Structures are given as structure tokens and as C-alpha cells.
Amino acid sequence: MAEPIGDTGTQWRVVFVGTIGGAAAAMQVGKAGSTLPLIRSEFGADISLLAIYISIVSLLAAAAGMGFGLATRKIGLRRSASAGLILIALASLLGAGAQGAALLLFGRVIEAFGFALCTSALPALVRSGAAPQQQSLVMGIWASWMPVGVAMAMAASAALLNQIGWRGIFVVSALVPLLALAALWVTVPKPPSAKPLPFSGYKSILRPDVVILALVFVAFSAANMIYMGFLPTILVDVLAMSPARANLVVFLAVLFLVPTNLLGGRWLDRGVSAQLLLVSSFALMAVSPVAIMLPDLPEWARLCGIVVFAAAAGVPPAVIWGAIPKLGRAPGDAPILSGIFYQGAGIGQIAGPIAAGMIYAAMQNWWSAIWAMAAFSLFGALLGFFVRLTRPAISRKIGNPG
């Protein structure tokens, strides 16, 4: 199997270009939340239709994450990532020109396919740019793709939404993936052939340790989606913040995920056990949101609870993505493992808000969302006790990036 791509400088460029490509895809998640109020005002769309628009990416992930991983293995990493970025850009431009909700939803479906290809291909591509002893570290860098991308979209909306409107934000969200695509083509060598990467087989891939980590991603995504999805409304209702200030708090909270994304991979490379990292981070995720709801605490203490949750929430994705080099037994395993974990994330992103919404409807107070989030976090902590990443894989080298 091939060594990591090029010299050290080229390898790190691949890592960062791949991560920026992921952030360009994640912008499409952030743009949805920031532009929907204006879209709803223009189209007069029903709120349930807009909820479908937000959920399409997660629905496709939940239904076919592993399938996209298998497709990526056959197509190749560079080709799959390129196709994904092109689809995202075209879909965002299509959405920018939409004159009704139907075309907007159609564009979102195309966007979801591109997002899935990027999420399956880019983690393996990032891994291909690392030496074996640094692969958990670089996967920790990759884990920052979602918060960085969402933060980019929110920052663009905060700066430009009033000037260029939601359609302009969609155009910006199309240009960034095209810039990432150009960087990808310049940085990553063109593969000599379209031969699929060899993989270790379905029985080897679907092992108990892989399934447990996929379930960990379900628990994490469910808790995190409840938190990030309901937090602005909780801040307005419970802390009497203005919507603008509440969105600023959420934006800052998203940024606090990035340092622990990066540290999580470094901790793994330095021998800290995945079990310890997962159990401790999920425990903090379960406890810290309670601070928001306690009426006797001052506002600064409640905001500290938000920061603690965000910092803790950066660890599980770093551990999960960082596990891929340890779990893979053949070069083609990496995109399939990425697809499986992406599928777990999609299931959690759907299950979490639905569970919290059902409990809230029954109890009619925001403590319900807190308890739902705590339950998913405690489930993640329980699963963390069963995670073992000590057994080395047969090879940590990825082979040709395709």
C-alpha cells in the first residue's frame, strides 16, 4: 500500500484542504438556519415544509450513509469529493434562483447527495495526508469541519444578510465549495486509475466495536442537535434575551467546539483512552445544560454552562473520526467507516429533536428538552465504557486517494 501523499508539506496541505472542503459542505447546514425566516416570509411556506427542508440532509444520511461510503470506495476519494462539492455548489445556485418552495426542496435534495459524498470521501482523504503516527491528530482536525462550516455560514449571514438577502447568501454558499474544489484539484494528485480501493469485507467492517461507535455518534448527534436547535429559543424564553443576542451566544458556543475537536485527536495520539474521553465528555454534556434552567444562578453562570457543554461536545466527534485509522483493516475501509458513522450522525440528528419535541409537547416546559438531552448524553457515556481502540489495525495507510 502507498505511503502518505507527497512530502510533509504536501501531506499537511491535503489535511487542511480536505477539512476546508468539509467546512464548505457544512456551510449548507448553517445557511439553512440563518436564512429560513426570510425564505418563509417571501414564500409564505408552512413551518412543517421548512422543517423538511432542514431535515433532508439528515434524512439521507440516516437512510444511506453506508451506501455512500461504498460508492465512494468504488469511485475514489478525490472524484467523490469533487462530485460532492460540485453538486453542493449547483444545488445552492439552484436554490438561489428558486421562485417557490418546491424548487427549493429539490435543490436541497441535490445538496444532500453532495453533502453525503463529501462526508464519506473527505475524512479518508484527510487521513491519506497523514503519517501513521499522526492520523488520530489529523482526524481531530477533520472533526472541526462542522462547527467551522456552520460558523462560516453564520458569520456570512450576520455580515451580509441585510445587504444581499437570503439569495445572496445562497450564492456565497455556492462559491465557497467551488473555491474548495479548486484547492482540492491543485493539492491532491490525480489518481492514475479508477480501480476501487480494496477493503476487508462486510463482516470485518460491521464488527461490534464499529457498531458501538456508530451508536455513540447517534447519542452525540441527538444531544447536540437538541442543544443547538433549541438553545436560541430557550435563551429567549428562559433568559429573556433578544433573538439577535441569543443567536450570537449560539454562534460563540459553536466556536467552542473547535479547540476540543483539535485536542481530542492529539489526546488520542498521546495515548489517552477513548473510553475516558467519551465517558467524561458525555458526563459534562449531561450535567452542564442544567445550569441554564436553574433560576437562582446569575446569567454569567448559565452562560458558563453553555460554554462547558460546547467544549465537551467537541470531544466525541474527534474520538469517533480519530478511531477510523485504528478500526480500518484495508485502504477501502476508511470511506465505508466514514459512511457508517455519518449514518449514525444522521439518525441522531433526526431522533434527538423529535424526542425533545414530543416530551416538550407533553410537559410544556423547557426542562423537557434538558432531560431529553441528558438522557442521550448518559446513553453515550454508557456506550463509552464499551469502546476499545487498543487493537492496532492491519494497516493505517490509506493507499491511492482516487
N, C-alpha and C positions, 0 to 999 in steps of 0.2 A: 504494500500500500504506500501511497505517496506521502512524502513529508509535507508539513505545512507549507502554504503558498509562499514562494519567494523568500527574500531576506527578511530580517526582523522588521525593518521599516515598512515593507510591503504588507507583512502579516498584520501589523497594528493598523495600517490603513484599511485593510479588509474588515477588521473588527469594528472600527468606528464607522465606516461606510455602511456596513450591514446594520449596525444599530441605528444610524440615521435613517436608513430605509425603513426600518421598523417604526421609528418615530413618525415618519411621513405617513405611514399607513394608520398609525394611531391618531393622527390629527383628525381623521374622519369620525372617530368616536367623540372627540372634543367638540368638533364643529356642530355636531347634531344638537347637543345640549344648549350651546350658546346661540344658535340661530332659530330654534324651533318656535320661540314666542313670535318672532317676526313672520315666519312661514305660516303659522296658524292665523295671524292677523291678516295676511294677504290672501290666503286660500280659503279661510273660514273652515279649515278641516276640523273634524271631530277629534277630540283628545285621544280616543282609542286608536284612531288611524295613525296619529303621531306616535303613540306608544309602539305600534307595529313598526314604524319607521326606525325607531331607536333599537328595537329588538331584533331586526333582521340579521345583523351581523352575528349576534349570539345564537340565534336560532340555527343558522347554517353551521356554526361551529359545533353546536350540540348534536346536530344530526349527522355531520360528515367530517369531523375533524381528522379521524384516522384515514379516511378516504383521500383527503387532500395530501396527507403525508405519503401515502402510497403513490399517488400521482406525481408528487414532487420527486420521489426516488427515481421514477422512470424518466421523467422529463429532464431532470438535472437541476441543481440548486440555482445556478446563475440564470438559466432560462426561466425557471418557475418564478424567481424573484422579479425578473424583468417583466414577465407577463402580468404578475400581480400588480406591480407599480403602474403599468400601462392601463390596466383595467380600472384601477382606482382613479387615475387622472381622467380618463374618458368618462367614467361614471359621474365624477364631481362636476365636470363641464356640462354633462347632460342635465344634471340636477340644477345647475345654474341657469339653464335655459328653459326649465320646466314651467309650463303655464297652468299646471294642475297637479293635484296630489298623486294621480295615477302614474304620471311620468316620473315624478319624484321618487315614488316607491320602486319603480322599475330600475331607475338609476342606482338606488340603494342595494338592490339585489346584485347588480353587476359589481358594485363596490364590495359587497360581502364576499364574492368569489375572489376578487383581487386580494382582499384582506386575508382570506384563508390561505391563498398561495404564498403570500409574504410571510405569514406566521409559521408556515410549515418549512419554508426554504431558508429564511434568513437566520434563524438560530443555528442551523447546521453550517451555513456559510460563515457565520461569525466563528464558529468552532474551528472551521478549516483554516482560519488565520492565526491559530494559536499553537504554540509548542505544547507538548503533552502536560508538562508541569504547570502550565498557566491556564488550562482550559476551564476550570471552575471559576477562576478570576474573570476571564473574558465573558463567560456566560452570566456572571453577575453584572458585568457592564451591559450585556444584552438585556437583562431584566429591567433596565431603566427605560426601555423603548416606550412602554405605555405611558408612564407618568410624564416623560419628556414630551411625547407627542400630544397628549391632552393639554399639557401646559402651553405648548406652542400654539395650539388652536385657541385656547382661552385668551392668551396674550394678544394674538392677532385680532380676535373679536373685540377685546377691550379697547385696542388702539384704533381699529378701522371700521367697526360695525356701523357706527353712526355716519361715517363718511361714504362707505361703499355698499352698505346694505348686506343682506344675507347672501345675495347672488355674488357679490364681490368676494365674500369670504369663501364661497364655494370655488371661485376661480383661483384664489390664493391656495386653497387646499388641493387644487389640481396641479398647480405649478411646482409645489414642493416635492411631490413624488416624481415629477419629471426631472427635477434637479438631482434627486437621489438616484434616479435611473442613470443619468449621465455619469455621475460619480461611480456608480457600480460598474458600468462598462469600461471606464478608464482604469479602475483599480483592480478588478478581478479578471484574471486571464480568461480568454475564450477557451472553452473545453475542446480538446482535439476530436472528440466523438460524442455521440448521443447514447453511448452504452449505459444502461442503468447501473447504478451503484449496487454491488452485492449486499444482501442483508441476511440476517441469521435465521429467518423464518418466523412464521406467525406464532408458533408455540414458544419460541425463545423470546419473542418480543412481549407477548402477553403473560409475563411472569407475575407472581404475586407482588414483588417489590414495585414493578411498574404500575400495577393496578392501584396499589396503596397510594403512590404518589399522585396518580390521576385523581383519586378521591380527595387527597389533600388539596389539590387545585380546585376541586368542586367546593370544598368548605371555605377556602380562602376567597374565591371569587364571589361566592354568595354573601359572605360577611362584608367584603369590601364594596360590593355593588350596593348593598343596603346602605352602608355608611355614606358613600359618595353620592348616591342617588337621593337619599332622604335628608342628608345633612343640611343643605341650604334651607329647606322648609322647616326643619327642626330649629335652626338658628333664628329664623324669622318668628316662629310661633313661641318658642320657649325663651329665647334671649331677647326677643323684641328688636332684632337687628333689621336694618333696611335690606331689601333684596340685593342692592349693589354691594353692601358691606359683607353680607353672607356669602356672595359669590367670590369676593376677594379672599375671605377666610378659606373657602374650599380650594381656591387656586393655590394658596400658600401651603395648605395641607397636602395637596398633590405633590408639590415640590419636595416635601419632607420624605417622600418615599425614595427619592433618588439616592441620597447618601447610603441608606441601608441596603438598597439594591447593590451598590458597588461593594460595600463592606461584606455583604453576605457571601459573595463569591470569594473574596480574599480570605474570609474566615474558614471557608471550606478547604481552600488550598493550604491553609496553615494547620489543618488537622482538627479544627473544631467539629464536633459531630453534628451531622444533620439533625439527629434526634433532639439534641439540646437546643439547637437554633429554632427548630419548628415548635417544640413544646413551649419554650419561653416566649417566643413572639406571639403565638396564638393566645397564650395566657394574658399577655398585655392587651391584645386585641379584644379579649372578652371583658376585661375589667375597666379599661380606660374610658370607654364611652359613657359609663355610668356617671362620670363626673359632670357631663353636660346637663344631666337631668336633676342633679341634687340642688334643691332651691337655696340651701344655706351657703353654698360655695360662691365666692366672688367670681366675676366674669373672667378674670385672668386665670383662675384655677380651672375653670371649664375649658378655656381655650388651650390650656396645657394638656388637658385630656385629649383634645383633638390632635395635638401635635404628637403625643405619645402613641396614639393609635396609628397615625400616619407613618411614624418612624418604624413601629413594629410591623406594619403591613408591607414594608419594603423587603422584609427578610424571606417570607415563604416563596415568592416567585424566584428570588435569587437562588434559593436552595433547589427548587424544582428544576429550573433551567440548568443550574450547575450540576445536577445529577445526570444529565444526558451523557456527558463523556464517560461517566462511571458505569452507566447502565448499558450502553451500546456495545455490541459484540462484533459488529461489522460496519463498514463505512455507510451502508444504506440504512442502518438502524436509526441514525440521528433524525432525518426528516420524519420518519414514521413515529418516533417517540415524541417529536415536537407536535405532530398532528394529534396524537393521543392526549397529550397534556392540554393542547388547545381545545380539544373536545371537552375535557373536564372543566376548563375555564368557562366554556360556553354554557354548559349545563348549570354551573353555579351562578352565572350571571342571570339566568332565567329563574332558577329556583329561589334565589335569595329575595329579590323584590316581590315575587309572588307570595312567598311565605310571610314576609313582613306586612304586605298589603292585606292579606287575609286576617292576620292577627289584629292589625290596626282596625279593620272593619268591625271585628268582634268586640274589641276593647275600647275603641275610640279615644286612645291617648298614645303619645309618642313613646311611652315606656315599652309598648309592644314591639316597636322597631328595635329598641335596645335589646330586649330579651331575645328576639329572633337572631340578631347579630351575635349576641353572646353564645347562643346555642350552636350556631355554625362554627364559631371560633373554638368552643370547647370540643366540638367534634373533630376539628382539625388538630387540636392539641392531643386528643386521644389517639388519632391516627399517627401523630408524630412519634409516639412511643414505639411504633412497629416499623419505623423507617430505618433501614440499614444500608449504608453505602460503602461499606468497608471492602467488599469483594471487588478486586480490580476487574475491569473488562478485558477481553482478549486483546483488543487494540483500541487505543484512544485516537488513532489517526483517522482522518476523515476521507482521505483519498481525493480524487479529482472533484472540483466543485461543480462541474456540469453547468 
